[in-house]
Amino acid sequence: MLSRSVARVPRLHPMHWQPETIRAGEWTITALSDGHLRLDGGSMWGVVPATIWRKFTPPDEDNTIPLALRPFLAVRGDDKVLIEVGVGERWDPKWRAIYRIERDQTVERTLRAVGVAPEEITHVVASHCHWDHIGAQVVERDGGLTPLFVNARHFAPTIEIEMAKHPGHARSGSYRAEDVEPLERLGMLSGYSGTADILPGLRAHVLGGHSDGVALITLNEEGSGDTAVFWSDVVPTSHHIQPSYVMAYDLDVVRSFEQRSEWIARAAENAWIGMLYHDTDHAFGRIRRDGRRYAFTPGV
């Protein structure tokens, strides 16, 4: 069983943060925060009727729903790995207001709260290169753009790196070249494809569907003890666990459904612990079979 290294705390209002930590094999995994944003509820739920999704994620008057921005710190020995980093600070007032970005916490601040400085991070692993997932890896200082995690090797799907630099009209709203180009110029960014072992016991599975190269990240997939899976936007919240609940944001709905069907079933069969990036209430939880559908059990 995965076990917490800190006492379980009651769920707080989404604007508050307290560290939650689990173990998966030799990995200690801590949920961090880079704040919150709001996106259109209908877009987050695709073809799911509003009479259903509004019960799960009640919208504001503008039909938006709150979404967490939750990086994860995975530590094993000398390896200090960030899985996703958050939205970051480089937003002018117009776009900050449109997406209602609220950085009540930041990845840097929550890292320091658990005793880790940004310069101690050894690896940064991105599941894909949408701005709400990688914007915090580059900061503006002294009039230029520079990495926040100056000693880390950065990894992202190869196709996602290319999309960030050359998104084309259809994808331009999801990517910013400035999130990856400073890292590339410094030789700090490496691409991966297919099934890639970033480190022993830390594996990336490029799936596509939501974006051209979105990946799931697994920890301790083949070791003794539990496996943890970072769901990224393949399963953005604990309410999106039915395979047919595909977001309207997904580029390839058929591929998303196929990949979600396979991986949700695999996670349920093996009782994997899920790591949820956008869920405002739950950082961790397991998916299980419940008749012909799936159910979610928070925590470990």
ZADO-1210 file (C-alpha; in nm, 4 decimals, padded with zeros to 6 digits):
<atoms>
<atom x="00.0000" y="00.0000" z="00.0000" code="MET" pos="1"/>
<atom x="00.1026" y="00.3596" z="-00.0577" code="LEU" pos="2"/>
<atom x="00.1225" y="00.5429" z="00.2706" code="SER" pos="3"/>
<atom x="00.1342" y="00.9076" z="00.3606" code="ARG" pos="4"/>
<atom x="00.4435" y="01.0431" z="00.5283" code="SER" pos="5"/>
<atom x="00.2326" y="01.3218" z="00.6783" code="VAL" pos="6"/>
<atom x="-00.0950" y="01.3033" z="00.8612" code="ALA" pos="7"/>
<atom x="-00.4005" y="01.3303" z="00.6421" code="ARG" pos="8"/>
<atom x="-00.5617" y="01.6726" z="00.6658" code="VAL" pos="9"/>
<atom x="-00.9200" y="01.7756" z="00.5925" code="PRO" pos="10"/>
<atom x="-00.9834" y="01.9121" z="00.2445" code="ARG" pos="11"/>
<atom x="-00.9582" y="02.2894" z="00.2422" code="LEU" pos="12"/>
<atom x="-01.1027" y="02.5585" z="00.0184" code="HIS" pos="13"/>
<atom x="-00.9221" y="02.5344" z="-00.3183" code="PRO" pos="14"/>
<atom x="-00.7409" y="02.8615" z="-00.2487" code="MET" pos="15"/>
<atom x="-00.5528" y="02.7000" z="00.0385" code="HIS" pos="16"/>
<atom x="-00.2661" y="02.4553" z="00.0121" code="TRP" pos="17"/>
<atom x="-00.1071" y="02.2054" z="00.2448" code="GLN" pos="18"/>
<atom x="00.1445" y="01.9436" z="00.1315" code="PRO" pos="19"/>
<atom x="00.0178" y="01.5896" z="00.0771" code="GLU" pos="20"/>
<atom x="00.2796" y="01.3171" z="00.0448" code="THR" pos="21"/>
<atom x="00.2649" y="00.9507" z="-00.0557" code="ILE" pos="22"/>
<atom x="00.5177" y="00.6781" z="-00.1323" code="ARG" pos="23"/>
<atom x="00.5413" y="00.4621" z="-00.4445" code="ALA" pos="24"/>
<atom x="00.8236" y="00.2132" z="-00.4127" code="GLY" pos="25"/>
<atom x="01.1379" y="00.4143" z="-00.3444" code="GLU" pos="26"/>
<atom x="00.9754" y="00.7399" z="-00.4551" code="TRP" pos="27"/>
<atom x="00.8345" y="00.9984" z="-00.2160" code="THR" pos="28"/>
<atom x="00.5793" y="01.2096" z="-00.4029" code="ILE" pos="29"/>
<atom x="00.4491" y="01.5440" z="-00.2768" code="THR" pos="30"/>
<atom x="00.1685" y="01.7485" z="-00.4291" code="ALA" pos="31"/>
<atom x="00.2641" y="02.1146" z="-00.4736" code="LEU" pos="32"/>
<atom x="00.0698" y="02.4134" z="-00.6104" code="SER" pos="33"/>
<atom x="00.1157" y="02.6848" z="-00.8698" code="ASP" pos="34"/>
<atom x="-00.2221" y="02.8421" z="-00.8064" code="GLY" pos="35"/>
<atom x="-00.5471" y="02.8064" z="-00.9972" code="HIS" pos="36"/>
<atom x="-00.7224" y="02.9208" z="-01.3108" code="LEU" pos="37"/>
<atom x="-01.0731" y="02.8971" z="-01.4518" code="ARG" pos="38"/>
<atom x="-01.1793" y="02.7564" z="-01.7892" code="LEU" pos="39"/>
<atom x="-01.5143" y="02.7188" z="-01.9611" code="ASP" pos="40"/>
<atom x="-01.7042" y="02.4308" z="-01.8047" code="GLY" pos="41"/>
<atom x="-01.8592" y="02.3144" z="-02.1308" code="GLY" pos="42"/>
<atom x="-01.5175" y="02.2935" z="-02.2934" code="SER" pos="43"/>
<atom x="-01.3815" y="02.0929" z="-02.0020" code="MET" pos="44"/>
<atom x="-01.6664" y="01.8431" z="-02.0370" code="TRP" pos="45"/>
<atom x="-01.7154" y="01.8110" z="-02.4130" code="GLY" pos="46"/>
<atom x="-02.0354" y="01.6225" z="-02.5031" code="VAL" pos="47"/>
<atom x="-02.1283" y="01.5509" z="-02.1398" code="VAL" pos="48"/>
<atom x="-02.4641" y="01.7237" z="-02.0762" code="PRO" pos="49"/>
<atom x="-02.4547" y="02.0283" z="-01.8499" code="ALA" pos="50"/>
<atom x="-02.7175" y="01.8668" z="-01.6270" code="THR" pos="51"/>
<atom x="-02.4520" y="01.6076" z="-01.5394" code="ILE" pos="52"/>
<atom x="-02.1281" y="01.8054" z="-01.5254" code="TRP" pos="53"/>
<atom x="-02.2707" y="02.1002" z="-01.3323" code="ARG" pos="54"/>
<atom x="-02.3344" y="01.8643" z="-01.0406" code="LYS" pos="55"/>
<atom x="-01.9685" y="01.7599" z="-01.0393" code="PHE" pos="56"/>
<atom x="-01.8123" y="02.0997" z="-01.1073" code="THR" pos="57"/>
<atom x="-02.0584" y="02.3840" z="-01.0388" code="PRO" pos="58"/>
<atom x="-01.9759" y="02.6792" z="-01.2674" code="PRO" pos="59"/>
<atom x="-01.9535" y="03.0472" z="-01.1923" code="ASP" pos="60"/>
<atom x="-02.1907" y="03.2957" z="-01.3559" code="GLU" pos="61"/>
<atom x="-01.9621" y="03.3116" z="-01.6599" code="ASP" pos="62"/>
<atom x="-01.9850" y="02.9291" z="-01.6966" code="ASN" pos="63"/>
<atom x="-01.6217" y="02.8781" z="-01.5910" code="THR" pos="64"/>
<atom x="-01.5065" y="02.6188" z="-01.3407" code="ILE" pos="65"/>
<atom x="-01.1991" y="02.6320" z="-01.1142" code="PRO" pos="66"/>
<atom x="-00.9012" y="02.4146" z="-01.1991" code="LEU" pos="67"/>
<atom x="-00.5944" y="02.3482" z="-00.9874" code="ALA" pos="68"/>
<atom x="-00.2405" y="02.3846" z="-01.1193" code="LEU" pos="69"/>
<atom x="-00.0642" y="02.1087" z="-00.9276" code="ARG" pos="70"/>
<atom x="00.2999" y="02.0124" z="-00.9911" code="PRO" pos="71"/>
<atom x="00.4353" y="01.7047" z="-00.8160" code="PHE" pos="72"/>
<atom x="00.7753" y="01.6619" z="-00.6524" code="LEU" pos="73"/>
<atom x="00.9135" y="01.3059" z="-00.6713" code="ALA" pos="74"/>
<atom x="01.2232" y="01.2354" z="-00.4610" code="VAL" pos="75"/>
<atom x="01.4413" y="00.9248" z="-00.4531" code="ARG" pos="76"/>
<atom x="01.7934" y="00.9509" z="-00.3165" code="GLY" pos="77"/>
<atom x="01.9708" y="01.2301" z="-00.5011" code="ASP" pos="78"/>
<atom x="01.6967" y="01.2568" z="-00.7654" code="ASP" pos="79"/>
<atom x="01.4582" y="01.5462" z="-00.7119" code="LYS" pos="80"/>
<atom x="01.2109" y="01.5435" z="-00.9983" code="VAL" pos="81"/>
<atom x="00.9347" y="01.7891" z="-01.0796" code="LEU" pos="82"/>
<atom x="00.6500" y="01.6441" z="-01.2824" code="ILE" pos="83"/>
<atom x="00.4874" y="01.9486" z="-01.4431" code="GLU" pos="84"/>
<atom x="00.5637" y="02.2961" z="-01.3104" code="VAL" pos="85"/>
<atom x="00.2526" y="02.5101" z="-01.3458" code="GLY" pos="86"/>
<atom x="00.1426" y="02.8195" z="-01.5308" code="VAL" pos="87"/>
<atom x="00.4099" y="03.0636" z="-01.4155" code="GLY" pos="88"/>
<atom x="00.4175" y="03.4390" z="-01.3725" code="GLU" pos="89"/>
<atom x="00.4683" y="03.5666" z="-01.7299" code="ARG" pos="90"/>
<atom x="00.1158" y="03.6876" z="-01.7955" code="TRP" pos="91"/>
<atom x="00.0013" y="04.0369" z="-01.8829" code="ASP" pos="92"/>
<atom x="-00.3144" y="04.1644" z="-01.7095" code="PRO" pos="93"/>
<atom x="-00.5383" y="04.0934" z="-02.0115" code="LYS" pos="94"/>
<atom x="-00.4667" y="03.7205" z="-02.0284" code="TRP" pos="95"/>
<atom x="-00.4431" y="03.6842" z="-01.6534" code="ARG" pos="96"/>
<atom x="-00.7990" y="03.8214" z="-01.6359" code="ALA" pos="97"/>
<atom x="-00.9287" y="03.6082" z="-01.9254" code="ILE" pos="98"/>
<atom x="-00.8109" y="03.2852" z="-01.7647" code="TYR" pos="99"/>
<atom x="-00.8630" y="03.4185" z="-01.4129" code="ARG" pos="100"/>
<atom x="-00.5174" y="03.3020" z="-01.3110" code="ILE" pos="101"/>
<atom x="-00.4785" y="03.3207" z="-00.9338" code="GLU" pos="102"/>
<atom x="-00.1306" y="03.2377" z="-00.8105" code="ARG" pos="103"/>
<atom x="-00.2129" y="03.2313" z="-00.4414" code="ASP" pos="104"/>
<atom x="00.0687" y="02.9782" z="-00.4287" code="GLN" pos="105"/>
<atom x="00.3590" y="02.9218" z="-00.6643" code="THR" pos="106"/>
<atom x="00.5650" y="02.6169" z="-00.7458" code="VAL" pos="107"/>
<atom x="00.8729" y="02.7910" z="-00.6064" code="GLU" pos="108"/>
<atom x="00.7012" y="02.8885" z="-00.2816" code="ARG" pos="109"/>
<atom x="00.5496" y="02.5448" z="-00.2201" code="THR" pos="110"/>
<atom x="00.8794" y="02.3750" z="-00.3054" code="LEU" pos="111"/>
<atom x="01.0547" y="02.5855" z="-00.0442" code="ARG" pos="112"/>
<atom x="00.7765" y="02.5075" z="00.2036" code="ALA" pos="113"/>
<atom x="00.8697" y="02.1374" z="00.1831" code="VAL" pos="114"/>
<atom x="01.2402" y="02.2146" z="00.2158" code="GLY" pos="115"/>
<atom x="01.3553" y="02.2093" z="-00.1481" code="VAL" pos="116"/>
<atom x="01.5104" y="02.5040" z="-00.3316" code="ALA" pos="117"/>
<atom x="01.4601" y="02.5400" z="-00.7101" code="PRO" pos="118"/>
<atom x="01.8322" y="02.4912" z="-00.7729" code="GLU" pos="119"/>
<atom x="01.8118" y="02.1471" z="-00.6044" code="GLU" pos="120"/>
<atom x="01.5752" y="02.0105" z="-00.8709" code="ILE" pos="121"/>
<atom x="01.7622" y="01.7602" z="-01.0884" code="THR" pos="122"/>
<atom x="01.4930" y="01.6798" z="-01.3479" code="HIS" pos="123"/>
<atom x="01.1810" y="01.8527" z="-01.4795" code="VAL" pos="124"/>
<atom x="00.9449" y="01.6243" z="-01.6714" code="VAL" pos="125"/>
<atom x="00.6583" y="01.7701" z="-01.8749" code="ALA" pos="126"/>
<atom x="00.3679" y="01.5601" z="-01.9995" code="SER" pos="127"/>
<atom x="00.3057" y="01.8052" z="-02.2843" code="HIS" pos="128"/>
<atom x="00.3815" y="02.1679" z="-02.3609" code="CYS" pos="129"/>
<atom x="00.0542" y="02.3531" z="-02.3094" code="HIS" pos="130"/>
<atom x="00.1224" y="02.6820" z="-02.1339" code="TRP" pos="131"/>
<atom x="-00.0739" y="02.5922" z="-01.8196" code="ASP" pos="132"/>
<atom x="00.1572" y="02.2949" z="-01.7629" code="HIS" pos="133"/>
<atom x="00.5044" y="02.4356" z="-01.8407" code="ILE" pos="134"/>
<atom x="00.4831" y="02.8151" z="-01.8113" code="GLY" pos="135"/>
<atom x="00.6630" y="02.8232" z="-01.4758" code="ALA" pos="136"/>
<atom x="00.9830" y="02.6596" z="-01.5999" code="GLN" pos="137"/>
<atom x="01.1017" y="02.9908" z="-01.7493" code="VAL" pos="138"/>
<atom x="01.1041" y="03.3203" z="-01.5576" code="VAL" pos="139"/>
<atom x="01.1744" y="03.6792" z="-01.6553" code="GLU" pos="140"/>
<atom x="01.4740" y="03.8255" z="-01.4770" code="ARG" pos="141"/>
<atom x="01.7066" y="04.1153" z="-01.5562" code="ASP" pos="142"/>
<atom x="01.5147" y="04.1885" z="-01.8735" code="GLY" pos="143"/>
<atom x="01.5470" y="03.8375" z="-02.0181" code="GLY" pos="144"/>
<atom x="01.4051" y="03.4869" z="-01.9962" code="LEU" pos="145"/>
<atom x="01.5929" y="03.2316" z="-01.7889" code="THR" pos="146"/>
<atom x="01.5210" y="02.8851" z="-01.6411" code="PRO" pos="147"/>
<atom x="01.3780" y="02.8752" z="-01.2908" code="LEU" pos="148"/>
<atom x="01.5353" y="02.5335" z="-01.2274" code="PHE" pos="149"/>
<atom x="01.8889" y="02.6183" z="-01.3284" code="VAL" pos="150"/>
<atom x="02.0484" y="02.2799" z="-01.2545" code="ASN" pos="151"/>
<atom x="01.7745" y="02.0556" z="-01.3925" code="ALA" pos="152"/>
<atom x="01.7575" y="01.8503" z="-01.7076" code="ARG" pos="153"/>
<atom x="01.4232" y="01.9209" z="-01.8714" code="HIS" pos="154"/>
<atom x="01.2202" y="01.6632" z="-02.0658" code="PHE" pos="155"/>
<atom x="00.9095" y="01.6905" z="-02.2830" code="ALA" pos="156"/>
<atom x="00.7597" y="01.4913" z="-02.5710" code="PRO" pos="157"/>
<atom x="00.9545" y="01.5711" z="-02.8883" code="THR" pos="158"/>
<atom x="00.6410" y="01.6455" z="-03.0879" code="ILE" pos="159"/>
<atom x="00.5200" y="01.8804" z="-02.8139" code="GLU" pos="160"/>
<atom x="00.8435" y="02.0792" z="-02.8201" code="ILE" pos="161"/>
<atom x="00.7997" y="02.1280" z="-03.1947" code="GLU" pos="162"/>
<atom x="00.4358" y="02.2263" z="-03.1488" code="MET" pos="163"/>
<atom x="00.5339" y="02.4854" z="-02.8909" code="ALA" pos="164"/>
<atom x="00.7697" y="02.6460" z="-03.1408" code="LYS" pos="165"/>
<atom x="00.5500" y="02.6049" z="-03.4505" code="HIS" pos="166"/>
<atom x="00.1907" y="02.5492" z="-03.3364" code="PRO" pos="167"/>
<atom x="00.0058" y="02.6661" z="-03.6461" code="GLY" pos="168"/>
<atom x="-00.3227" y="02.8494" z="-03.6276" code="HIS" pos="169"/>
<atom x="-00.5312" y="02.5655" z="-03.4823" code="ALA" pos="170"/>
<atom x="-00.2988" y="02.5122" z="-03.1856" code="ARG" pos="171"/>
<atom x="-00.1657" y="02.8641" z="-03.1297" code="SER" pos="172"/>
<atom x="-00.3852" y="02.9299" z="-02.8270" code="GLY" pos="173"/>
<atom x="-00.2341" y="02.6361" z="-02.6369" code="SER" pos="174"/>
<atom x="00.1397" y="02.6964" z="-02.6791" code="TYR" pos="175"/>
<atom x="00.4055" y="02.9655" z="-02.6293" code="ARG" pos="176"/>
<atom x="00.7453" y="02.9285" z="-02.7915" code="ALA" pos="177"/>
<atom x="00.9034" y="03.1262" z="-02.5082" code="GLU" pos="178"/>
<atom x="00.8252" y="02.8397" z="-02.2690" code="ASP" pos="179"/>
<atom x="01.0759" y="02.6100" z="-02.4432" code="VAL" pos="180"/>
<atom x="01.3190" y="02.8157" z="-02.6547" code="GLU" pos="181"/>
<atom x="01.5315" y="02.9526" z="-02.3657" code="PRO" pos="182"/>
<atom x="01.5851" y="02.5966" z="-02.2413" code="LEU" pos="183"/>
<atom x="01.6750" y="02.4733" z="-02.5882" code="GLU" pos="184"/>
<atom x="01.9322" y="02.7494" z="-02.6382" code="ARG" pos="185"/>
<atom x="02.1032" y="02.6448" z="-02.3161" code="LEU" pos="186"/>
<atom x="02.1010" y="02.2747" z="-02.4082" code="GLY" pos="187"/>
<atom x="01.8796" y="02.1947" z="-02.1083" code="MET" pos="188"/>
<atom x="01.5807" y="02.0451" z="-02.2932" code="LEU" pos="189"/>
<atom x="01.5546" y="01.6898" z="-02.4277" code="SER" pos="190"/>
<atom x="01.2677" y="01.5331" z="-02.6187" code="GLY" pos="191"/>
<atom x="01.1230" y="01.1879" z="-02.5703" code="TYR" pos="192"/>
<atom x="00.8840" y="00.9729" z="-02.7724" code="SER" pos="193"/>
<atom x="00.7006" y="00.6422" z="-02.7482" code="GLY" pos="194"/>
<atom x="00.7633" y="00.4776" z="-02.4126" code="THR" pos="195"/>
<atom x="01.0662" y="00.6431" z="-02.2551" code="ALA" pos="196"/>
<atom x="01.2497" y="00.5687" z="-01.9308" code="ASP" pos="197"/>
<atom x="01.3486" y="00.9157" z="-01.8112" code="ILE" pos="198"/>
<atom x="01.5066" y="00.7606" z="-01.5015" code="LEU" pos="199"/>
<atom x="01.4971" y="00.4068" z="-01.3645" code="PRO" pos="200"/>
<atom x="01.1474" y="00.3743" z="-01.2242" code="GLY" pos="201"/>
<atom x="01.0157" y="00.6902" z="-01.3939" code="LEU" pos="202"/>
<atom x="00.8599" y="00.6228" z="-01.7324" code="ARG" pos="203"/>
<atom x="00.6774" y="00.8409" z="-01.9853" code="ALA" pos="204"/>
<atom x="00.4125" y="00.6982" z="-02.2187" code="HIS" pos="205"/>
<atom x="00.3332" y="00.9248" z="-02.5147" code="VAL" pos="206"/>
<atom x="-00.0341" y="00.8757" z="-02.6031" code="LEU" pos="207"/>
<atom x="-00.1670" y="01.1700" z="-02.8018" code="GLY" pos="208"/>
<atom x="-00.5367" y="01.2520" z="-02.8175" code="GLY" pos="209"/>
<atom x="-00.5661" y="01.5526" z="-02.5895" code="HIS" pos="210"/>
<atom x="-00.2707" y="01.7035" z="-02.7752" code="SER" pos="211"/>
<atom x="-00.0433" y="01.5596" z="-03.0423" code="ASP" pos="212"/>
<atom x="00.1949" y="01.4135" z="-02.7858" code="GLY" pos="213"/>
<atom x="00.0428" y="01.4235" z="-02.4376" code="VAL" pos="214"/>
<atom x="00.2027" y="01.1635" z="-02.2106" code="ALA" pos="215"/>
<atom x="00.1256" y="00.9793" z="-01.8914" code="LEU" pos="216"/>
<atom x="00.4087" y="00.9541" z="-01.6383" code="ILE" pos="217"/>
<atom x="00.4376" y="00.6423" z="-01.4222" code="THR" pos="218"/>
<atom x="00.6530" y="00.5887" z="-01.1161" code="LEU" pos="219"/>
<atom x="00.7541" y="00.2450" z="-00.9898" code="ASN" pos="220"/>
<atom x="00.5574" y="00.0770" z="-01.2692" code="GLU" pos="221"/>
<atom x="00.7622" y="-00.2415" z="-01.2505" code="GLU" pos="222"/>
<atom x="00.8947" y="-00.2264" z="-00.8952" code="GLY" pos="223"/>
<atom x="00.7617" y="-00.3836" z="-00.5785" code="SER" pos="224"/>
<atom x="00.4842" y="-00.1941" z="-00.4070" code="GLY" pos="225"/>
<atom x="00.2416" y="00.0490" z="-00.5616" code="ASP" pos="226"/>
<atom x="00.2606" y="00.2276" z="-00.8951" code="THR" pos="227"/>
<atom x="00.1708" y="00.5958" z="-00.9193" code="ALA" pos="228"/>
<atom x="00.0499" y="00.7516" z="-01.2447" code="VAL" pos="229"/>
<atom x="00.0446" y="01.1199" z="-01.3305" code="PHE" pos="230"/>
<atom x="-00.2717" y="01.1553" z="-01.5380" code="TRP" pos="231"/>
<atom x="-00.1932" y="01.4959" z="-01.6912" code="SER" pos="232"/>
<atom x="-00.4900" y="01.6075" z="-01.9071" code="ASP" pos="233"/>
<atom x="-00.5763" y="01.2502" z="-02.0029" code="VAL" pos="234"/>
<atom x="-00.7794" y="01.2415" z="-01.6794" code="VAL" pos="235"/>
<atom x="-00.7762" y="01.6050" z="-01.5670" code="PRO" pos="236"/>
<atom x="-00.9962" y="01.5657" z="-01.2581" code="THR" pos="237"/>
<atom x="-01.1445" y="01.2887" z="-01.0477" code="SER" pos="238"/>
<atom x="-01.4770" y="01.3498" z="-01.2216" code="HIS" pos="239"/>
<atom x="-01.3384" y="01.2655" z="-01.5681" code="HIS" pos="240"/>
<atom x="-01.2835" y="00.8948" z="-01.5006" code="ILE" pos="241"/>
<atom x="-01.5500" y="00.7589" z="-01.7385" code="GLN" pos="242"/>
<atom x="-01.3756" y="00.6946" z="-02.0748" code="PRO" pos="243"/>
<atom x="-01.6460" y="00.8811" z="-02.2699" code="SER" pos="244"/>
<atom x="-01.5946" y="01.2030" z="-02.0705" code="TYR" pos="245"/>
<atom x="-01.3581" y="01.3534" z="-02.3276" code="VAL" pos="246"/>
<atom x="-01.2878" y="01.7260" z="-02.3128" code="MET" pos="247"/>
<atom x="-01.3792" y="01.9510" z="-02.6051" code="ALA" pos="248"/>
<atom x="-01.0199" y="02.0742" z="-02.5827" code="TYR" pos="249"/>
<atom x="-00.8923" y="01.7341" z="-02.7035" code="ASP" pos="250"/>
<atom x="-00.7634" y="01.7452" z="-03.0607" code="LEU" pos="251"/>
<atom x="-00.8452" y="01.3840" z="-03.1475" code="ASP" pos="252"/>
<atom x="-01.1605" y="01.2645" z="-02.9709" code="VAL" pos="253"/>
<atom x="-01.1426" y="00.9089" z="-03.1043" code="VAL" pos="254"/>
<atom x="-00.7805" y="00.8659" z="-02.9980" code="ARG" pos="255"/>
<atom x="-00.8555" y="01.0193" z="-02.6592" code="SER" pos="256"/>
<atom x="-01.1404" y="00.7752" z="-02.6031" code="PHE" pos="257"/>
<atom x="-00.9268" y="00.4773" z="-02.7058" code="GLU" pos="258"/>
<atom x="-00.6308" y="00.5764" z="-02.4881" code="GLN" pos="259"/>
<atom x="-00.8479" y="00.6693" z="-02.1916" code="ARG" pos="260"/>
<atom x="-01.0362" y="00.3393" z="-02.2166" code="SER" pos="261"/>
<atom x="-00.7113" y="00.1411" z="-02.2117" code="GLU" pos="262"/>
<atom x="-00.5280" y="00.3311" z="-01.9392" code="TRP" pos="263"/>
<atom x="-00.8207" y="00.3859" z="-01.7026" code="ILE" pos="264"/>
<atom x="-00.8892" y="00.0124" z="-01.7178" code="ALA" pos="265"/>
<atom x="-00.5213" y="-00.0642" z="-01.6528" code="ARG" pos="266"/>
<atom x="-00.5076" y="00.1714" z="-01.3562" code="ALA" pos="267"/>
<atom x="-00.8254" y="00.0240" z="-01.2063" code="ALA" pos="268"/>
<atom x="-00.7124" y="-00.3356" z="-01.2576" code="GLU" pos="269"/>
<atom x="-00.3784" y="-00.2716" z="-01.0895" code="ASN" pos="270"/>
<atom x="-00.5037" y="-00.0291" z="-00.8211" code="ALA" pos="271"/>
<atom x="-00.2604" y="00.2419" z="-00.9285" code="TRP" pos="272"/>
<atom x="-00.2606" y="00.5643" z="-00.7330" code="ILE" pos="273"/>
<atom x="-00.3476" y="00.8594" z="-00.9545" code="GLY" pos="274"/>
<atom x="-00.1852" y="01.2028" z="-00.9419" code="MET" pos="275"/>
<atom x="-00.4336" y="01.4690" z="-01.0538" code="LEU" pos="276"/>
<atom x="-00.3147" y="01.8002" z="-01.1969" code="TYR" pos="277"/>
<atom x="-00.6382" y="01.9994" z="-01.2307" code="HIS" pos="278"/>
<atom x="-00.8607" y="01.8610" z="-00.9537" code="ASP" pos="279"/>
<atom x="-00.9281" y="02.1301" z="-00.6944" code="THR" pos="280"/>
<atom x="-01.0133" y="01.8834" z="-00.4160" code="ASP" pos="281"/>
<atom x="-00.7979" y="01.5746" z="-00.4615" code="HIS" pos="282"/>
<atom x="-00.4286" y="01.5416" z="-00.5412" code="ALA" pos="283"/>
<atom x="-00.4236" y="01.1611" z="-00.5151" code="PHE" pos="284"/>
<atom x="-00.6743" y="00.8810" z="-00.5555" code="GLY" pos="285"/>
<atom x="-00.7484" y="00.5418" z="-00.7065" code="ARG" pos="286"/>
<atom x="-00.9876" y="00.4495" z="-00.9856" code="ILE" pos="287"/>
<atom x="-01.1821" y="00.1267" z="-00.9340" code="ARG" pos="288"/>
<atom x="-01.4454" y="-00.0689" z="-01.1197" code="ARG" pos="289"/>
<atom x="-01.8042" y="-00.0080" z="-01.0093" code="ASP" pos="290"/>
<atom x="-02.0176" y="-00.2370" z="-01.2199" code="GLY" pos="291"/>
<atom x="-02.0023" y="-00.1167" z="-01.5798" code="ARG" pos="292"/>
<atom x="-01.8612" y="00.2191" z="-01.4754" code="ARG" pos="293"/>
<atom x="-01.5693" y="00.3485" z="-01.2708" code="TYR" pos="294"/>
<atom x="-01.5577" y="00.5125" z="-00.9286" code="ALA" pos="295"/>
<atom x="-01.2926" y="00.7250" z="-00.7618" code="PHE" pos="296"/>
<atom x="-01.1582" y="00.6765" z="-00.4102" code="THR" pos="297"/>
<atom x="-00.9652" y="00.9821" z="-00.2833" code="PRO" pos="298"/>
<atom x="-00.6313" y="00.9512" z="-00.1061" code="GLY" pos="299"/>
<atom x="-00.4475" y="00.6218" z="-00.0783" code="VAL" pos="300"/>
</atoms>
